[in-house]
Amino acid sequence: MSDSLLRYAYIEQPCNACGGSYRVSLQEILMEHRLHDEWQPARPCGTCSLESRQLMWRIPPELVESLGAAWERVAQAAEDVQLGLKVGA
């Protein structure tokens, strides 16, 4: 997923600390889902990563996984016919 569409599709999140905003990519959201499903922390903490978890639950992981898989198929098809498919940031 090195040059995946998921790295560049993002949600703009407001920052509660500074009042600005920051980007959370769909790849980051997918990784949060995977982390949640696979990782057991040594000391569970209800406040760690709370902001990204709230965002994570708004987008179903199946949809992000499907989008990533579809992108990989498109990228492979382009590579198979030697098209220089690019993703812009």
Backbone bond lengths (Angstrom), bond angles and torsions (degrees), N, CA, C in turn:
res aa  C-N    CA-C-N  psi(-1)  N-CA   C-N-CA  omega(-1)  CA-C   N-CA-C  phi
1 M - - - 1.455 - - 1.533 109.16 -
2 S 1.324 115.77 32.20 1.461 119.12 -174.05 1.525 113.11 -65.64
3 D 1.335 117.84 -38.80 1.463 119.60 178.92 1.522 109.64 -122.48
4 S 1.294 115.72 44.09 1.457 122.02 -175.93 1.518 111.87 -77.73
5 L 1.292 114.02 149.85 1.459 121.83 173.83 1.526 110.66 -56.44
6 L 1.333 116.36 -31.80 1.460 120.43 -178.15 1.530 112.10 -63.05
7 R 1.332 117.62 -25.21 1.468 120.73 178.23 1.522 111.76 -70.90
8 Y 1.338 117.14 -25.39 1.459 121.29 -173.00 1.518 114.24 -107.61
9 A 1.324 117.25 -19.07 1.469 120.15 174.81 1.523 106.68 -82.41
10 Y 1.308 116.60 128.32 1.464 119.20 -173.76 1.516 112.10 -144.67
11 I 1.319 113.51 167.62 1.463 122.55 174.81 1.526 106.52 -117.78
12 E 1.299 116.20 132.97 1.463 121.56 177.83 1.528 107.80 -83.47
13 Q 1.327 116.48 120.39 1.464 121.92 -178.04 1.524 110.15 -109.76
14 P 1.321 118.35 134.76 1.464 119.73 174.85 1.528 110.12 -73.10
15 C 1.326 116.24 144.36 1.461 121.36 177.88 1.527 108.53 -96.77
16 N 1.325 115.63 123.71 1.459 120.59 179.22 1.521 112.43 -72.25
17 A 1.319 117.44 -21.98 1.463 121.15 -176.55 1.523 112.33 -81.70
18 C 1.339 116.91 -50.90 1.466 119.02 -173.57 1.521 113.89 -106.28
19 G 1.327 117.58 -11.40 1.460 120.38 -179.18 1.516 113.22 86.24
20 G 1.331 117.60 -6.63 1.458 121.34 177.08 1.522 110.16 -82.15
21 S 1.322 115.82 -151.22 1.456 120.27 177.45 1.523 109.35 -146.63
22 Y 1.314 115.51 164.51 1.459 121.31 177.86 1.524 108.42 -145.37
23 R 1.334 115.47 160.46 1.455 121.29 -177.97 1.528 110.83 -96.41
24 V 1.331 114.53 139.16 1.455 121.31 172.65 1.526 105.67 -123.05
25 S 1.342 116.09 113.28 1.466 119.94 -176.93 1.525 110.82 -76.88
26 L 1.331 115.22 159.55 1.455 119.34 175.84 1.528 110.45 -63.64
27 Q 1.327 117.39 -29.61 1.458 120.02 176.24 1.535 110.55 -64.45
28 E 1.325 116.72 -41.36 1.464 120.25 177.20 1.527 110.94 -63.88
29 I 1.321 116.39 -39.21 1.459 120.56 178.12 1.523 110.19 -65.01
30 L 1.339 116.50 -43.01 1.459 120.53 177.80 1.528 110.41 -62.15
31 M 1.313 117.36 -41.89 1.460 120.57 179.10 1.535 110.94 -64.46
32 E 1.331 117.02 -36.81 1.468 120.65 175.59 1.526 110.72 -61.94
33 H 1.346 116.77 -43.07 1.462 120.17 177.19 1.523 110.19 -60.01
34 R 1.322 116.53 -47.06 1.468 120.15 -178.91 1.524 111.04 -64.18
35 L 1.308 116.35 -41.54 1.457 120.25 178.56 1.522 110.25 -61.52
36 H 1.310 115.45 -44.28 1.472 120.27 179.73 1.530 110.78 -60.75
37 D 1.342 116.65 -40.99 1.459 121.08 -177.14 1.526 113.16 -73.92
38 E 1.350 117.12 -32.19 1.457 120.47 -168.79 1.522 115.54 -108.13
39 W 1.306 118.62 -22.34 1.458 120.57 -170.07 1.516 111.78 -104.92
40 Q 1.301 116.09 136.66 1.453 122.02 174.02 1.526 108.13 -115.40
41 P 1.318 118.66 110.60 1.458 120.10 -178.31 1.529 111.77 -68.11
42 A 1.325 114.81 151.22 1.466 119.67 177.61 1.523 110.52 -65.18
43 R 1.326 115.94 -39.86 1.469 122.00 178.18 1.525 108.76 -128.17
44 P 1.303 117.06 95.86 1.464 118.92 -179.46 1.536 111.48 -56.85
45 C 1.294 115.26 135.50 1.462 120.74 -179.29 1.521 108.33 -133.43
46 G 1.299 116.66 123.20 1.455 121.41 -177.54 1.514 114.69 -72.79
47 T 1.321 118.04 -14.11 1.463 119.03 -177.26 1.530 113.41 -102.58
48 C 1.332 118.19 -18.31 1.470 120.32 -179.77 1.526 110.11 -64.70
49 S 1.292 116.36 131.52 1.467 123.49 177.74 1.519 113.23 57.17
50 L 1.310 117.09 25.98 1.462 120.67 -177.17 1.531 111.94 -59.92
51 E 1.329 116.41 -42.90 1.466 119.49 -178.63 1.517 111.67 -60.87
52 S 1.345 117.54 -48.32 1.461 119.04 -177.63 1.523 111.54 -70.65
53 R 1.322 117.88 -30.24 1.463 119.73 176.89 1.526 111.03 -66.24
54 Q 1.322 116.96 -39.84 1.465 119.18 178.22 1.516 110.37 -62.35
55 L 1.315 117.46 -40.51 1.455 121.61 177.26 1.524 110.28 -68.33
56 M 1.316 116.52 -41.71 1.455 122.17 -178.39 1.528 111.65 -55.46
57 W 1.337 117.33 -43.47 1.460 120.01 -175.08 1.521 113.18 -72.22
58 R 1.304 118.51 -11.76 1.466 120.72 179.43 1.521 112.41 -79.49
59 I 1.331 117.65 -20.76 1.469 121.61 179.84 1.523 107.77 -115.79
60 P 1.327 118.19 116.45 1.458 120.42 -178.20 1.536 111.64 -60.07
61 P 1.328 117.67 132.72 1.462 120.26 -177.39 1.517 113.28 -60.78
62 E 1.331 117.49 -31.01 1.463 120.63 179.88 1.527 111.03 -62.07
63 L 1.333 116.39 -37.84 1.462 119.75 179.86 1.527 111.23 -68.68
64 V 1.314 116.74 -40.74 1.467 120.09 179.34 1.526 109.86 -67.91
65 E 1.333 116.91 -42.01 1.469 121.29 176.47 1.531 110.25 -59.78
66 S 1.333 117.06 -45.19 1.469 121.24 -179.75 1.517 111.35 -62.96
67 L 1.324 116.25 -42.09 1.456 120.13 178.26 1.524 110.65 -62.53
68 G 1.328 116.77 -43.37 1.462 120.83 178.40 1.519 111.99 -62.55
69 A 1.333 116.73 -43.26 1.461 120.95 179.14 1.532 111.05 -65.43
70 A 1.330 116.71 -41.57 1.470 120.26 177.98 1.526 110.47 -62.93
71 W 1.319 116.45 -42.37 1.462 120.24 178.52 1.528 110.67 -60.91
72 E 1.313 117.41 -43.04 1.471 121.01 179.29 1.524 110.83 -60.96
73 R 1.340 117.65 -39.00 1.471 120.75 177.97 1.528 111.25 -66.60
74 V 1.325 116.36 -41.51 1.472 119.91 177.98 1.531 110.01 -64.17
75 A 1.329 117.05 -45.02 1.464 121.04 179.83 1.523 110.78 -62.21
76 Q 1.330 117.85 -39.74 1.462 121.16 179.25 1.524 110.88 -67.79
77 A 1.338 117.29 -41.13 1.465 121.06 178.43 1.524 110.62 -62.02
78 A 1.328 117.06 -41.37 1.468 120.80 178.00 1.525 110.51 -64.97
79 E 1.322 116.17 -42.02 1.465 120.00 179.39 1.529 110.87 -64.98
80 D 1.327 117.49 -38.75 1.463 122.23 -179.50 1.516 112.48 -59.74
81 V 1.323 117.75 -31.75 1.469 121.47 179.57 1.520 111.48 -106.54
82 Q 1.321 116.22 17.74 1.457 124.78 176.94 1.533 114.54 55.37
83 L 1.328 115.02 43.53 1.465 119.85 172.67 1.521 108.25 -95.05
84 G 1.302 115.88 137.58 1.459 120.82 179.83 1.506 111.89 -84.24
85 L 1.309 117.43 72.31 1.459 122.02 -179.54 1.531 109.22 -70.67
86 K 1.317 116.52 127.74 1.461 122.05 -179.16 1.525 109.62 -124.61
87 V 1.305 114.76 152.24 1.475 121.43 174.11 1.505 106.72 -118.79
88 G 1.315 117.01 127.51 1.461 120.80 -179.42 1.515 112.21 -97.61
89 A 1.308 114.52 152.20 1.465 119.02 179.27 1.500 110.39 -98.28
